[in-house]
Amino acid sequence: MKSLDCGHFPSPHGEHTTGTARFNNEEMCWDCAYKIEKGDAIKHGNIFAYLSEDGKKVTNWPGMVFSDNLHFLCNMTDNFGGERTYLRFRFNGDVWSGFAMGKGMYLRARKTKLKSLY
C-alpha cells in the first residue's frame, strides 16, 4: 500500500469512501485532515461540519468529533419543508453558534463571544 502525501497510509474506511482527504492538492489520511480542519476553524472562526445521526455530536465527514457538548436552541421549518436546527456547542474552549439542516446533515457555525451555551 502506498503512503499518502502526509506520510501516513489511508485511514480505515467503509465501502463508499477512499480513506483519504484532499487539501491543497495533497492527499492525506483522515487524522491529518482533522488536524487541518480543526486548525482552520480555530484560525478563521467558522466551521463547516456535520451534526451526527443521533444529534449528540458535531463531527467532520468521517465522524471525528469536534464537540459533544451541545445545546439546542430551536428547530424551524422553512416554506419548502426544509428543516433547520439552531444550536450552540463548545469547541476548543469557546462557544460556537450555528445551524444544521437536521440530524446527519451538514452544519455551519461561527465562533461567538458568549461564555455560556445557554
Sequence and secondary structure as in RCSB ss.txt:
>XXXX:A:sequence
MKSLDCGHFPSPHGEHTTGTARFNNEEMCWDCAYKIEKGDAIKHGNIFAYLSEDGKKVTNWPGMVFSDNLHFLCN
MTDNFGGERTYLRFRFNGDVWSGFAMGKGMYLRARKTKLKSLY
>XXXX:A:secstr
    TTSS      TT  S EEETTEEE HHHHHHHHHHHHHHHSEEEEEE TTSS EE TT  EEES EEEEEE
EE TTS EEEEEEEEETTEEEEEEESSTTSEEEEEE S S   
